[in-house]
């Protein structure tokens, strides 16, 4: 089982940037399997960023060009760089496996974007 700890969220203004970090510990063969999700009230949790089987970043349309996902094998973390934030990016952000059996969810990190 894998343990996941998210950090880096906060309250920012539209147009600002944030970098989220997902600290991964436990049994996992590759950080390529970790993706970033976000949860907005009254909506399903959405996978917004992950890696392909070749290790290339894949992002959903809403965030492509503004968000980027990175692996840091030295820190065993997967980061989400978020630029040009919009109010609609306001959500709790989580990391977890991008496919297959999910691990227990961490507490997430709240991102709030004001106008």
N, CA, C and O atoms as a GROMACS GRO file, in nm:
protein
  460
    1UNK      N    1   0.084  -0.120   0.000
    1UNK     CA    2   0.000   0.000   0.000
    1UNK      C    3   0.088   0.125   0.000
    1UNK      O    4   0.200   0.124   0.051
    2UNK      N    5   0.035   0.229  -0.057
    2UNK     CA    6   0.108   0.354  -0.072
    2UNK      C    7   0.044   0.460   0.017
    2UNK      O    8  -0.078   0.466   0.031
    3UNK      N    9   0.128   0.543   0.076
    3UNK     CA   10   0.080   0.656   0.155
    3UNK      C   11   0.106   0.784   0.076
    3UNK      O   12   0.212   0.802   0.015
    4UNK      N   13   0.008   0.872   0.076
    4UNK     CA   14   0.012   0.993  -0.005
    4UNK      C   15  -0.014   1.115   0.082
    4UNK      O   16  -0.112   1.118   0.157
    5UNK      N   17   0.072   1.215   0.073
    5UNK     CA   18   0.055   1.338   0.150
    5UNK      C   19   0.066   1.456   0.054
    5UNK      O   20   0.171   1.478  -0.007
    6UNK      N   21  -0.042   1.531   0.043
    6UNK     CA   22  -0.045   1.648  -0.045
    6UNK      C   23  -0.015   1.775   0.033
    6UNK      O   24  -0.050   1.787   0.151
    7UNK      N   25   0.050   1.869  -0.034
    7UNK     CA   26   0.078   1.998   0.029
    7UNK      C   27   0.092   2.105  -0.079
    7UNK      O   28   0.102   2.074  -0.198
    8UNK      N   29   0.093   2.230  -0.035
    8UNK     CA   30   0.121   2.340  -0.126
    8UNK      C   31   0.002   2.426  -0.165
    8UNK      O   32   0.019   2.525  -0.236
    9UNK      N   33  -0.117   2.389  -0.121
    9UNK     CA   34  -0.233   2.467  -0.156
    9UNK      C   35  -0.236   2.600  -0.084
    9UNK      O   36  -0.150   2.630   0.000
   10UNK      N   37  -0.337   2.681  -0.117
   10UNK     CA   38  -0.351   2.810  -0.052
   10UNK      C   39  -0.456   2.895  -0.118
   10UNK      O   40  -0.528   2.852  -0.208
   11UNK      N   41  -0.464   3.018  -0.070
   11UNK     CA   42  -0.556   3.117  -0.125
   11UNK      C   43  -0.477   3.212  -0.213
   11UNK      O   44  -0.384   3.278  -0.166
   12UNK      N   45  -0.513   3.219  -0.340
   12UNK     CA   46  -0.442   3.305  -0.433
   12UNK      C   47  -0.543   3.382  -0.517
   12UNK      O   48  -0.664   3.357  -0.512
   13UNK      N   49  -0.492   3.477  -0.594
   13UNK     CA   50  -0.577   3.552  -0.686
   13UNK      C   51  -0.569   3.494  -0.826
   13UNK      O   52  -0.473   3.426  -0.861
   14UNK      N   53  -0.671   3.520  -0.903
   14UNK     CA   54  -0.672   3.475  -1.042
   14UNK      C   55  -0.546   3.526  -1.112
   14UNK      O   56  -0.508   3.642  -1.098
   15UNK      N   57  -0.484   3.436  -1.188
   15UNK     CA   58  -0.360   3.469  -1.257
   15UNK      C   59  -0.234   3.429  -1.182
   15UNK      O   60  -0.126   3.425  -1.241
   16UNK      N   61  -0.247   3.398  -1.055
   16UNK     CA   62  -0.132   3.357  -0.974
   16UNK      C   63  -0.093   3.212  -1.003
   16UNK      O   64  -0.159   3.142  -1.079
   17UNK      N   65   0.016   3.170  -0.940
   17UNK     CA   66   0.067   3.033  -0.956
   17UNK      C   67   0.079   2.965  -0.820
   17UNK      O   68   0.097   3.030  -0.717
   18UNK      N   69   0.069   2.834  -0.823
   18UNK     CA   70   0.094   2.750  -0.706
   18UNK      C   71   0.164   2.623  -0.753
   18UNK      O   72   0.149   2.580  -0.867
   19UNK      N   73   0.240   2.565  -0.662
   19UNK     CA   74   0.300   2.435  -0.692
   19UNK      C   75   0.261   2.340  -0.580
   19UNK      O   76   0.297   2.360  -0.464
   20UNK      N   77   0.189   2.238  -0.616
   20UNK     CA   78   0.147   2.135  -0.520
   20UNK      C   79   0.248   2.022  -0.522
   20UNK      O   80   0.310   1.993  -0.624
   21UNK      N   81   0.262   1.958  -0.408
   21UNK     CA   82   0.353   1.846  -0.398
   21UNK      C   83   0.282   1.725  -0.338
   21UNK      O   84   0.203   1.739  -0.245
   22UNK      N   85   0.310   1.609  -0.392
   22UNK     CA   86   0.255   1.484  -0.343
   22UNK      C   87   0.372   1.396  -0.298
   22UNK      O   88   0.449   1.347  -0.380
   23UNK      N   89   0.383   1.380  -0.168
   23UNK     CA   90   0.488   1.294  -0.114
   23UNK      C   91   0.438   1.150  -0.112
   23UNK      O   92   0.334   1.120  -0.054
   24UNK      N   93   0.513   1.062  -0.176
   24UNK     CA   94   0.472   0.923  -0.193
   24UNK      C   95   0.563   0.833  -0.110
   24UNK      O   96   0.685   0.841  -0.123
   25UNK      N   97   0.505   0.749  -0.028
   25UNK     CA   98   0.584   0.651   0.046
   25UNK      C   99   0.512   0.517   0.041
   25UNK      O  100   0.391   0.510   0.017
   26UNK      N  101   0.589   0.412   0.063
   26UNK     CA  102   0.531   0.278   0.057
   26UNK      C  103   0.570   0.208  -0.071
   26UNK      O  104   0.665   0.246  -0.138
   27UNK      N  105   0.496   0.106  -0.102
   27UNK     CA  106   0.529   0.017  -0.213
   27UNK      C  107   0.470   0.066  -0.344
   27UNK      O  108   0.350   0.053  -0.368
   28UNK      N  109   0.553   0.123  -0.429
   28UNK     CA  110   0.511   0.164  -0.561
   28UNK      C  111   0.628   0.146  -0.655
   28UNK      O  112   0.741   0.182  -0.623
   29UNK      N  113   0.602   0.090  -0.772
   29UNK     CA  114   0.711   0.058  -0.864
   29UNK      C  115   0.762   0.181  -0.937
   29UNK      O  116   0.880   0.189  -0.970
   30UNK      N  117   0.674   0.277  -0.963
   30UNK     CA  118   0.715   0.394  -1.039
   30UNK      C  119   0.623   0.511  -1.008
   30UNK      O  120   0.503   0.494  -0.993
   31UNK      N  121   0.682   0.629  -1.000
   31UNK     CA  122   0.600   0.750  -0.979
   31UNK      C  123   0.515   0.781  -1.101
   31UNK      O  124   0.423   0.862  -1.093
   32UNK      N  125   0.545   0.718  -1.214
   32UNK     CA  126   0.464   0.739  -1.334
   32UNK      C  127   0.318   0.702  -1.311
   32UNK      O  128   0.230   0.749  -1.382
   33UNK      N  129   0.293   0.618  -1.211
   33UNK     CA  130   0.156   0.574  -1.186
   33UNK      C  131   0.073   0.671  -1.105
   33UNK      O  132  -0.046   0.646  -1.082
   34UNK      N  133   0.132   0.780  -1.060
   34UNK     CA  134   0.063   0.876  -0.973
   34UNK      C  135   0.007   0.991  -1.056
   34UNK      O  136   0.074   1.043  -1.145
   35UNK      N  137  -0.115   1.029  -1.026
   35UNK     CA  138  -0.175   1.143  -1.093
   35UNK      C  139  -0.234   1.239  -0.992
   35UNK      O  140  -0.241   1.209  -0.873
   36UNK      N  141  -0.277   1.353  -1.040
   36UNK     CA  142  -0.342   1.455  -0.956
   36UNK      C  143  -0.490   1.465  -0.990
   36UNK      O  144  -0.529   1.472  -1.107
   37UNK      N  145  -0.571   1.465  -0.885
   37UNK     CA  146  -0.716   1.479  -0.896
   37UNK      C  147  -0.759   1.607  -0.828
   37UNK      O  148  -0.684   1.666  -0.750
   38UNK      N  149  -0.882   1.650  -0.859
   38UNK     CA  150  -0.940   1.760  -0.782
   38UNK      C  151  -1.087   1.732  -0.759
   38UNK      O  152  -1.155   1.666  -0.838
   39UNK      N  153  -1.134   1.784  -0.647
   39UNK     CA  154  -1.271   1.761  -0.605
   39UNK      C  155  -1.338   1.894  -0.575
   39UNK      O  156  -1.291   1.972  -0.492
   40UNK      N  157  -1.446   1.916  -0.646
   40UNK     CA  158  -1.528   2.035  -0.626
   40UNK      C  159  -1.660   1.989  -0.565
   40UNK      O  160  -1.712   1.884  -0.605
   41UNK      N  161  -1.716   2.063  -0.470
   41UNK     CA  162  -1.844   2.022  -0.410
   41UNK      C  163  -1.950   1.991  -0.514
   41UNK      O  164  -1.964   2.063  -0.613
   42UNK      N  165  -2.024   1.885  -0.492
   42UNK     CA  166  -2.135   1.841  -0.577
   42UNK      C  167  -2.088   1.789  -0.712
   42UNK      O  168  -2.169   1.772  -0.804
   43UNK      N  169  -1.958   1.763  -0.725
   43UNK     CA  170  -1.909   1.703  -0.849
   43UNK      C  171  -1.820   1.585  -0.816
   43UNK      O  172  -1.772   1.572  -0.703
   44UNK      N  173  -1.798   1.498  -0.913
   44UNK     CA  174  -1.712   1.382  -0.894
   44UNK      C  175  -1.566   1.426  -0.892
   44UNK      O  176  -1.528   1.529  -0.949
   45UNK      N  177  -1.486   1.345  -0.826
   45UNK     CA  178  -1.342   1.372  -0.826
   45UNK      C  179  -1.290   1.353  -0.968
   45UNK      O  180  -1.321   1.254  -1.034
   46UNK      N  181  -1.211   1.448  -1.015
   46UNK     CA  182  -1.166   1.452  -1.154
   46UNK      C  183  -1.015   1.434  -1.160
   46UNK      O  184  -0.941   1.502  -1.088
   47UNK      N  185  -0.969   1.344  -1.246
   47UNK     CA  186  -0.826   1.326  -1.269
   47UNK      C  187  -0.782   1.433  -1.369
   47UNK      O  188  -0.825   1.431  -1.484
   48UNK      N  189  -0.696   1.525  -1.328
   48UNK     CA  190  -0.659   1.637  -1.414
   48UNK      C  191  -0.521   1.623  -1.474
   48UNK      O  192  -0.492   1.684  -1.577
   49UNK      N  193  -0.435   1.545  -1.412
   49UNK     CA  194  -0.299   1.534  -1.464
   49UNK      C  195  -0.242   1.396  -1.429
   49UNK      O  196  -0.260   1.348  -1.318
   50UNK      N  197  -0.175   1.335  -1.524
   50UNK     CA  198  -0.114   1.203  -1.502
   50UNK      C  199  -0.004   1.185  -1.604
   50UNK      O  200   0.025   1.274  -1.683
   51UNK      N  201   0.056   1.067  -1.601
   51UNK     CA  202   0.160   1.034  -1.698
   51UNK      C  203   0.112   0.920  -1.787
   51UNK      O  204   0.037   0.832  -1.743
   52UNK      N  205   0.155   0.922  -1.911
   52UNK     CA  206   0.126   0.810  -2.002
   52UNK      C  207   0.215   0.693  -1.964
   52UNK      O  208   0.303   0.704  -1.878
   53UNK      N  209   0.192   0.580  -2.030
   53UNK     CA  210   0.275   0.462  -2.002
   53UNK      C  211   0.420   0.486  -2.044
   53UNK      O  212   0.511   0.414  -2.000
   54UNK      N  213   0.442   0.586  -2.127
   54UNK     CA  214   0.577   0.621  -2.168
   54UNK      C  215   0.635   0.730  -2.078
   54UNK      O  216   0.750   0.772  -2.096
   55UNK      N  217   0.557   0.776  -1.981
   55UNK     CA  218   0.607   0.878  -1.890
   55UNK      C  219   0.582   1.021  -1.934
   55UNK      O  220   0.631   1.115  -1.872
   56UNK      N  221   0.505   1.038  -2.042
   56UNK     CA  222   0.474   1.173  -2.089
   56UNK      C  223   0.356   1.229  -2.011
   56UNK      O  224   0.265   1.155  -1.974
   57UNK      N  225   0.356   1.359  -1.986
   57UNK     CA  226   0.244   1.419  -1.912
   57UNK      C  227   0.116   1.423  -1.996
   57UNK      O  228   0.120   1.448  -2.116
   58UNK      N  229   0.005   1.398  -1.930
   58UNK     CA  230  -0.128   1.408  -1.991
   58UNK      C  231  -0.214   1.493  -1.901
   58UNK      O  232  -0.226   1.465  -1.782
   59UNK      N  233  -0.273   1.597  -1.957
   59UNK     CA  234  -0.357   1.688  -1.879
   59UNK      C  235  -0.492   1.704  -1.948
   59UNK      O  236  -0.501   1.697  -2.070
   60UNK      N  237  -0.595   1.725  -1.869
   60UNK     CA  238  -0.728   1.746  -1.926
   60UNK      C  239  -0.734   1.883  -1.993
   60UNK      O  240  -0.653   1.971  -1.965
   61UNK      N  241  -0.832   1.898  -2.081
   61UNK     CA  242  -0.842   2.021  -2.160
   61UNK      C  243  -0.847   2.147  -2.074
   61UNK      O  244  -0.787   2.249  -2.108
   62UNK      N  245  -0.919   2.141  -1.962
   62UNK     CA  246  -0.940   2.260  -1.879
   62UNK      C  247  -0.810   2.318  -1.825
   62UNK      O  248  -0.803   2.437  -1.794
   63UNK      N  249  -0.707   2.235  -1.812
   63UNK     CA  250  -0.584   2.283  -1.748
   63UNK      C  251  -0.463   2.276  -1.841
   63UNK      O  252  -0.355   2.323  -1.805
   64UNK      N  253  -0.480   2.218  -1.957
   64UNK     CA  254  -0.366   2.205  -2.049
   64UNK      C  255  -0.316   2.343  -2.087
   64UNK      O  256  -0.394   2.432  -2.120
   65UNK      N  257  -0.185   2.359  -2.083
   65UNK     CA  258  -0.125   2.490  -2.112
   65UNK      C  259  -0.106   2.576  -1.989
   65UNK      O  260  -0.034   2.675  -1.993
   66UNK      N  261  -0.171   2.538  -1.878
   66UNK     CA  262  -0.157   2.615  -1.754
   66UNK      C  263  -0.096   2.531  -1.643
   66UNK      O  264  -0.023   2.583  -1.558
   67UNK      N  265  -0.124   2.402  -1.642
   67UNK     CA  266  -0.072   2.311  -1.539
   67UNK      C  267   0.035   2.223  -1.599
   67UNK      O  268   0.037   2.198  -1.720
   68UNK      N  269   0.124   2.176  -1.515
   68UNK     CA  270   0.225   2.079  -1.556
   68UNK      C  271   0.250   1.982  -1.442
   68UNK      O  272   0.243   2.020  -1.325
   69UNK      N  273   0.279   1.858  -1.476
   69UNK     CA  274   0.304   1.755  -1.374
   69UNK      C  275   0.449   1.710  -1.386
   69UNK      O  276   0.501   1.688  -1.495
   70UNK      N  277   0.512   1.696  -1.269
   70UNK     CA  278   0.654   1.661  -1.264
   70UNK      C  279   0.678   1.548  -1.165
   70UNK      O  280   0.606   1.535  -1.066
   71UNK      N  281   0.778   1.469  -1.192
   71UNK     CA  282   0.823   1.367  -1.098
   71UNK      C  283   0.957   1.409  -1.041
   71UNK      O  284   1.041   1.465  -1.112
   72UNK      N  285   0.977   1.383  -0.912
   72UNK     CA  286   1.108   1.403  -0.851
   72UNK      C  287   1.145   1.273  -0.781
   72UNK      O  288   1.102   1.247  -0.669
   73UNK      N  289   1.225   1.194  -0.848
   73UNK     CA  290   1.259   1.062  -0.792
   73UNK      C  291   1.349   1.074  -0.669
   73UNK      O  292   1.354   0.982  -0.587
   74UNK      N  293   1.421   1.185  -0.656
   74UNK     CA  294   1.507   1.202  -0.538
   74UNK      C  295   1.425   1.229  -0.413
   74UNK      O  296   1.462   1.189  -0.302
   75UNK      N  297   1.314   1.298  -0.431
   75UNK     CA  298   1.226   1.327  -0.318
   75UNK      C  299   1.108   1.231  -0.310
   75UNK      O  300   1.029   1.237  -0.217
   76UNK      N  301   1.097   1.143  -0.408
   76UNK     CA  302   0.983   1.053  -0.418
   76UNK      C  303   0.852   1.131  -0.415
   76UNK      O  304   0.761   1.101  -0.338
   77UNK      N  305   0.845   1.230  -0.500
   77UNK     CA  306   0.725   1.313  -0.503
   77UNK      C  307   0.681   1.339  -0.647
   77UNK      O  308   0.758   1.326  -0.742
   78UNK      N  309   0.555   1.374  -0.659
   78UNK     CA  310   0.497   1.415  -0.787
   78UNK      C  311   0.435   1.553  -0.765
   78UNK      O  312   0.345   1.569  -0.683
   79UNK      N  313   0.483   1.651  -0.838
   79UNK     CA  314   0.439   1.789  -0.821
   79UNK      C  315   0.342   1.830  -0.931
   79UNK      O  316   0.346   1.779  -1.043
   80UNK      N  317   0.256   1.924  -0.896
   80UNK     CA  318   0.166   1.984  -0.993
   80UNK      C  319   0.190   2.134  -0.993
   80UNK      O  320   0.155   2.203  -0.898
   81UNK      N  321   0.250   2.184  -1.100
   81UNK     CA  322   0.271   2.327  -1.116
   81UNK      C  323   0.148   2.387  -1.181
   81UNK      O  324   0.106   2.344  -1.289
   82UNK      N  325   0.090   2.486  -1.116
   82UNK     CA  326  -0.033   2.547  -1.166
   82UNK      C  327  -0.008   2.694  -1.191
   82UNK      O  328   0.019   2.769  -1.097
   83UNK      N  329  -0.017   2.736  -1.314
   83UNK     CA  330   0.003   2.875  -1.352
   83UNK      C  331  -0.127   2.934  -1.405
   83UNK      O  332  -0.218   2.862  -1.447
   84UNK      N  333  -0.133   3.067  -1.404
   84UNK     CA  334  -0.251   3.137  -1.456
   84UNK      C  335  -0.379   3.077  -1.400
   84UNK      O  336  -0.470   3.040  -1.474
   85UNK      N  337  -0.384   3.068  -1.269
   85UNK     CA  338  -0.498   3.004  -1.204
   85UNK      C  339  -0.626   3.083  -1.228
   85UNK      O  340  -0.626   3.206  -1.237
   86UNK      N  341  -0.737   3.009  -1.237
   86UNK     CA  342  -0.869   3.067  -1.258
   86UNK      C  343  -0.959   3.030  -1.140
   86UNK      O  344  -0.931   2.934  -1.068
   87UNK      N  345  -1.065   3.105  -1.123
   87UNK     CA  346  -1.158   3.077  -1.014
   87UNK      C  347  -1.210   2.933  -1.023
   87UNK      O  348  -1.229   2.868  -0.921
   88UNK      N  349  -1.233   2.885  -1.144
   88UNK     CA  350  -1.286   2.750  -1.160
   88UNK      C  351  -1.184   2.641  -1.124
   88UNK      O  352  -1.219   2.522  -1.124
   89UNK      N  353  -1.061   2.678  -1.092
   89UNK     CA  354  -0.963   2.582  -1.044
   89UNK      C  355  -0.977   2.559  -0.893
   89UNK      O  356  -0.912   2.471  -0.838
   90UNK      N  357  -1.061   2.637  -0.829
   90UNK     CA  358  -1.084   2.620  -0.686
   90UNK      C  359  -1.135   2.480  -0.657
   90UNK      O  360  -1.237   2.438  -0.711
   91UNK      N  361  -1.065   2.408  -0.572
   91UNK     CA  362  -1.099   2.270  -0.542
   91UNK      C  363  -1.004   2.218  -0.435
   91UNK      O  364  -0.906   2.284  -0.399
   92UNK      N  365  -1.034   2.100  -0.384
   92UNK     CA  366  -0.937   2.026  -0.304
   92UNK      C  367  -0.863   1.934  -0.399
   92UNK      O  368  -0.925   1.858  -0.475
   93UNK      N  369  -0.732   1.940  -0.396
   93UNK     CA  370  -0.649   1.861  -0.487
   93UNK      C  371  -0.590   1.742  -0.412
   93UNK      O  372  -0.541   1.755  -0.300
   94UNK      N  373  -0.596   1.627  -0.477
   94UNK     CA  374  -0.547   1.502  -0.422
   94UNK      C  375  -0.455   1.435  -0.523
   94UNK      O  376  -0.463   1.460  -0.643
   95UNK      N  377  -0.368   1.350  -0.472
   95UNK     CA  378  -0.292   1.263  -0.562
   95UNK      C  379  -0.328   1.118  -0.528
   95UNK      O  380  -0.366   1.086  -0.416
   96UNK      N  381  -0.314   1.034  -0.626
   96UNK     CA  382  -0.340   0.892  -0.609
   96UNK      C  383  -0.298   0.822  -0.738
   96UNK      O  384  -0.256   0.888  -0.834
   97UNK      N  385  -0.309   0.690  -0.740
   97UNK     CA  386  -0.279   0.618  -0.863
   97UNK      C  387  -0.375   0.668  -0.972
   97UNK      O  388  -0.492   0.695  -0.946
   98UNK      N  389  -0.324   0.678  -1.092
   98UNK     CA  390  -0.406   0.726  -1.203
   98UNK      C  391  -0.488   0.614  -1.264
   98UNK      O  392  -0.580   0.641  -1.342
   99UNK      N  393  -0.458   0.491  -1.232
   99UNK     CA  394  -0.535   0.378  -1.285
   99UNK      C  395  -0.523   0.261  -1.190
   99UNK      O  396  -0.435   0.258  -1.103
  100UNK      N  397  -0.613   0.164  -1.207
  100UNK     CA  398  -0.608   0.047  -1.123
  100UNK      C  399  -0.664   0.074  -0.984
  100UNK      O  400  -0.737   0.170  -0.962
  101UNK      N  401  -0.628  -0.012  -0.892
  101UNK     CA  402  -0.677  -0.002  -0.756
  101UNK      C  403  -0.619   0.121  -0.686
  101UNK      O  404  -0.498   0.137  -0.676
  102UNK      N  405  -0.709   0.208  -0.639
  102UNK     CA  406  -0.662   0.329  -0.572
  102UNK      C  407  -0.612   0.298  -0.433
  102UNK      O  408  -0.660   0.204  -0.369
  103UNK      N  409  -0.517   0.376  -0.386
  103UNK     CA  410  -0.473   0.369  -0.248
  103UNK      C  411  -0.563   0.459  -0.162
  103UNK      O  412  -0.640   0.539  -0.215
  104UNK      N  413  -0.554   0.446  -0.030
  104UNK     CA  414  -0.635   0.536   0.055
  104UNK      C  415  -0.605   0.682   0.024
  104UNK      O  416  -0.489   0.720   0.008
  105UNK      N  417  -0.708   0.761   0.016
  105UNK     CA  418  -0.691   0.902  -0.016
  105UNK      C  419  -0.624   0.976   0.100
  105UNK      O  420  -0.651   0.949   0.217
  106UNK      N  421  -0.536   1.070   0.064
  106UNK     CA  422  -0.480   1.159   0.164
  106UNK      C  423  -0.581   1.266   0.202
  106UNK      O  424  -0.697   1.259   0.162
  107UNK      N  425  -0.536   1.363   0.277
  107UNK     CA  426  -0.626   1.471   0.321
  107UNK      C  427  -0.649   1.574   0.210
  107UNK      O  428  -0.742   1.653   0.216
  108UNK      N  429  -0.563   1.572   0.109
  108UNK     CA  430  -0.576   1.670   0.003
  108UNK      C  431  -0.521   1.805   0.045
  108UNK      O  432  -0.483   1.825   0.161
  109UNK      N  433  -0.518   1.896  -0.050
  109UNK     CA  434  -0.475   2.032  -0.021
  109UNK      C  435  -0.568   2.128  -0.092
  109UNK      O  436  -0.595   2.115  -0.212
  110UNK      N  437  -0.619   2.225  -0.016
  110UNK     CA  438  -0.720   2.317  -0.069
  110UNK      C  439  -0.655   2.427  -0.152
  110UNK      O  440  -0.560   2.493  -0.108
  111UNK      N  441  -0.708   2.446  -0.271
  111UNK     CA  442  -0.669   2.558  -0.356
  111UNK      C  443  -0.791   2.646  -0.375
  111UNK      O  444  -0.895   2.601  -0.423
  112UNK      N  445  -0.777   2.772  -0.337
  112UNK     CA  446  -0.886   2.867  -0.354
  112UNK      C  447  -0.836   2.984  -0.436
  112UNK      O  448  -0.737   3.049  -0.401
  113UNK      N  449  -0.906   3.011  -0.546
  113UNK     CA  450  -0.865   3.119  -0.636
  113UNK      C  451  -0.972   3.227  -0.632
  113UNK      O  452  -1.088   3.202  -0.666
  114UNK      N  453  -0.934   3.345  -0.592
  114UNK     CA  454  -1.028   3.456  -0.586
  114UNK      C  455  -1.014   3.543  -0.710
  114UNK      O  456  -0.912   3.541  -0.779
  115UNK      N  457  -1.119   3.620  -0.736
  115UNK     CA  458  -1.116   3.705  -0.855
  115UNK      C  459  -1.036   3.830  -0.832
  115UNK      O  460  -1.023   3.913  -0.922
   0.00000   0.00000   0.00000
